[in-house]
Amino acid sequence: MWVRQLLCGRDPVGAWPKPARIRDGWQPATVREVIAEAPDTVTLRLVLTDSQPFLPGQHFNLEVPAGGAYPAVETYSASSSPWPDPQVVDLTVKEVPGGRVSPLLVRRIPVGTALAVEGPLGYFTWNEADGGPLVLVGAGSGVAPLMAMIRYAAAKDLDIPMRLLYSSKDRAHAIFGRELDRLAAEHRWLQAVHAFTADTGGPAACYHRRIDHDMLADTFADIAGACLAYVCGPFAMVTCIEEQLLRLGVQPGRLMSEDWE
């Protein structure tokens, strides 16, 4: 991971539009850093003016001046730990080709930009009171809320077993890939398993195909009956993995999912 204001491949910044008036229930936020995570993904590190405690896995609505009569509102999961400082929130954004908002955030937004934020929101959450062990399954930017859980556990020096199965195109597109590997090497409670869908032999991955039943069984079968499971990614993937985890013995009341659609 590396940080600088203008990322490789980003368009010239130019004049960024001023934010709309802050509405009730929203608060101002300032972009402190723009962090390159993958060729099509950045993390916006925001400083909030009226921060509230939030739980790992929650998301925020982001209002972005994107042309047109009204600003656009998009939802992004926090990928940062809410502890020890909930005032600093990382929102991880993957570019959607042809999108109205994500190309601006990935390619153009400068450090220092003022935005409006609503949140924290959502029930796709975990903390130490919920216990474990944790089964975490994500694809693409669906790893963001799962990363918040992992970073939270590391920040609080917890010892709750977590296993992550993460699908991405290849090593370059594995968001947080190197940090995940580092954290897994440093903490015995964390196991990070990579699956690459467009790389047939990269040594950084244990699997080189889309997530399937055999892969889930290899990674989670021994803890499925006692785990808390969290799945995040595209709708079709989430639905399929939910079914497969239930077949492996995950209890329906201990399985949570969040999809992009």
C-alpha positions in Angstrom: 0.0 0.0 0.0 1.2 3.5 -0.7 -0.1 7.0 -0.3 0.2 10.2 -2.2 -2.2 12.8 -3.3 -2.2 12.1 -7.0 -2.3 8.4 -7.8 -0.7 6.8 -10.8 -3.3 6.8 -13.6 -5.4 9.5 -12.0 -6.7 12.3 -14.1 -5.7 15.9 -13.5 -7.7 17.1 -10.5 -8.9 20.5 -11.7 -11.4 22.4 -9.7 -13.4 20.1 -7.4 -17.0 21.3 -6.9 -18.0 22.8 -3.5 -20.2 20.5 -1.4 -23.8 21.2 -1.0 -25.2 22.6 2.3 -24.9 20.0 5.1 -28.4 18.5 5.8 -29.8 17.4 9.1 -28.4 14.0 10.0 -25.3 14.5 8.0 -21.9 15.9 8.9 -18.9 17.5 7.2 -15.8 15.3 6.5 -12.4 16.2 5.0 -10.3 13.9 2.9 -7.0 13.5 4.8 -5.4 10.9 2.4 -6.1 9.0 -0.8 -4.6 5.6 -0.5 -4.1 3.4 -3.6 -5.3 -0.2 -2.9 -5.4 -1.6 -6.5 -5.4 -0.3 -10.0 -9.2 0.5 -9.8 -9.6 1.0 -6.0 -8.7 3.7 -3.5 -9.4 4.3 0.2 -10.5 7.7 1.2 -9.3 8.5 4.7 -11.8 10.9 6.1 -11.7 13.0 9.2 -15.2 13.6 10.6 -16.2 16.6 12.5 -18.8 15.0 14.7 -17.7 11.4 15.0 -19.7 8.7 16.8 -18.6 5.3 17.9 -19.4 2.7 15.2 -19.1 -1.1 14.9 -16.8 -3.0 12.5 -18.8 -3.8 9.4 -21.0 -0.6 9.3 -21.2 1.7 6.3 -21.6 5.4 5.6 -23.4 7.4 2.9 -21.2 9.8 1.0 -22.6 12.8 -0.8 -20.5 13.8 -3.8 -20.9 16.8 -6.1 -21.0 14.9 -9.4 -22.6 17.4 -11.8 -26.3 17.7 -12.5 -28.9 19.4 -10.4 -28.4 17.3 -7.3 -25.3 15.7 -5.7 -25.0 11.9 -5.9 -25.2 9.8 -2.8 -23.3 6.4 -2.6 -22.8 4.0 0.2 -19.4 2.6 1.2 -18.3 0.3 4.0 -15.8 1.5 6.5 -12.6 -0.6 6.1 -10.9 1.0 9.2 -11.2 0.0 12.8 -13.5 2.2 14.9 -11.1 1.8 17.8 -9.2 3.7 19.0 -10.3 6.7 16.9 -13.7 6.8 15.3 -13.1 10.3 14.0 -10.9 8.9 11.3 -12.9 6.7 8.9 -11.5 4.8 5.8 -14.1 4.3 3.0 -12.8 2.0 0.3 -14.1 2.7 -3.2 -13.8 0.5 -6.3 -14.3 2.1 -9.7 -17.4 1.1 -11.6 -16.7 1.8 -15.3 -19.2 4.3 -16.5 -20.4 5.1 -13.0 -21.3 8.7 -12.0 -19.4 8.8 -8.7 -16.8 6.1 -8.3 -14.6 7.3 -11.2 -14.5 10.7 -9.7 -13.5 9.3 -6.3 -10.9 6.9 -7.7 -9.4 9.2 -10.3 -9.9 12.8 -9.4 -10.6 13.6 -5.7 -7.8 15.7 -4.1 -6.7 15.6 -0.5 -8.4 18.3 1.4 -11.8 17.9 -0.3 -14.8 18.6 1.9 -17.6 16.1 1.6 -20.8 15.3 3.5 -21.2 12.0 5.3 -24.2 10.2 6.9 -23.7 7.4 9.3 -22.7 5.0 10.8 -25.4 2.7 9.4 -26.2 -1.0 9.0 -26.4 -4.2 11.0 -23.6 -6.2 9.3 -21.5 -5.9 12.4 -19.2 -7.7 14.8 -17.2 -7.0 17.9 -15.7 -9.1 20.6 -19.0 -9.4 22.5 -20.3 -11.5 19.6 -17.6 -14.1 20.1 -16.3 -16.4 17.4 -14.7 -18.2 15.7 -15.4 -16.1 12.6 -15.8 -17.3 9.0 -15.2 -14.3 6.6 -15.9 -14.6 2.9 -15.5 -11.7 0.5 -14.9 -10.8 -3.1 -13.5 -7.6 -4.6 -14.3 -4.6 -2.5 -16.6 -6.8 -0.4 -13.5 -7.4 1.7 -13.8 -3.8 3.1 -16.2 -4.5 6.1 -14.4 -7.7 6.8 -11.1 -5.8 6.9 -12.6 -3.5 9.5 -13.4 -6.5 11.7 -9.8 -7.8 11.3 -8.2 -4.5 11.9 -10.4 -4.0 15.0 -9.3 -7.4 16.4 -5.7 -6.5 15.7 -6.0 -3.0 17.3 -7.6 -4.4 20.4 -5.2 -7.4 20.6 -8.0 -9.9 20.7 -7.5 -13.6 20.3 -10.7 -14.7 18.6 -10.0 -17.0 15.6 -10.8 -15.6 12.2 -10.5 -17.2 8.8 -10.9 -15.1 5.7 -11.4 -16.5 2.2 -11.0 -13.7 -0.3 -11.6 -13.8 -4.0 -10.0 -11.3 -6.4 -8.9 -11.1 -10.0 -5.1 -11.4 -9.2 -2.5 -10.2 -6.8 -2.6 -6.6 -8.1 -6.4 -6.4 -7.5 -6.3 -8.1 -4.1 -7.4 -5.1 -2.0 -5.4 -5.0 1.3 -3.6 -8.2 0.1 -0.2 -7.5 1.5 -1.6 -6.1 4.8 -3.7 -9.2 5.2 -0.7 -11.4 4.7 1.3 -9.4 7.2 -1.4 -9.5 9.8 -1.8 -13.3 9.3 1.9 -13.7 9.9 1.8 -11.6 13.0 -1.4 -13.0 14.6 -2.0 -16.7 15.1 -5.8 -16.1 15.3 -6.0 -14.9 11.7 -5.8 -17.0 8.5 -6.1 -15.3 5.1 -6.7 -17.5 2.1 -6.6 -16.0 -1.4 -8.4 -17.2 -4.5 -7.5 -15.6 -7.8 -10.0 -15.8 -10.7 -7.8 -14.4 -13.5 -4.4 -15.8 -12.5 -3.9 -19.5 -13.2 -0.8 -20.0 -11.2 0.2 -17.1 -8.9 1.9 -18.4 -5.8 0.2 -15.8 -3.6 -3.1 -17.6 -3.9 -4.1 -21.0 -2.6 -6.8 -21.3 -5.3 -7.1 -20.2 -8.9 -10.8 -20.3 -9.5 -14.1 -18.8 -8.3 -15.2 -19.7 -4.8 -17.0 -23.1 -4.8 -18.2 -25.7 -2.3 -14.9 -27.6 -2.2 -13.0 -24.4 -1.5 -15.4 -23.5 1.4 -15.2 -27.0 2.8 -11.3 -27.0 2.7 -11.2 -23.7 4.5 -14.1 -23.8 7.0 -15.5 -27.4 7.5 -13.9 -27.9 10.9 -15.4 -24.8 12.4 -18.6 -24.4 10.4 -20.9 -25.7 13.1 -19.7 -23.3 15.8 -18.8 -20.2 13.8 -20.2 -16.8 13.1 -20.1 -16.3 9.3 -20.0 -13.0 7.4 -20.3 -12.9 3.6 -19.9 -9.8 1.4 -19.7 -9.3 -2.3 -21.9 -9.3 -5.5 -25.5 -10.5 -5.0 -25.1 -13.7 -7.0 -21.9 -14.7 -5.2 -23.4 -14.0 -1.8 -26.5 -16.0 -2.4 -24.5 -19.0 -3.6 -22.1 -18.9 -0.7 -24.9 -18.6 1.8 -26.3 -21.8 0.5 -23.0 -23.6 0.5 -22.1 -22.5 4.1 -25.5 -23.7 5.3 -24.8 -27.1 3.7 -21.5 -27.2 5.6 -23.3 -26.7 8.9 -23.3 -23.0 9.6 -26.4 -22.2 11.7 -28.8 -19.9 9.9 -29.0 -17.5 12.8 -25.2 -17.1 12.8 -24.9 -16.3 9.1 -24.9 -12.6 8.0 -24.5 -11.3 4.5 -24.3 -8.0 2.7 -24.4 -7.6 -1.1 -23.8 -4.7 -3.5 -27.2 -4.8 -5.2 
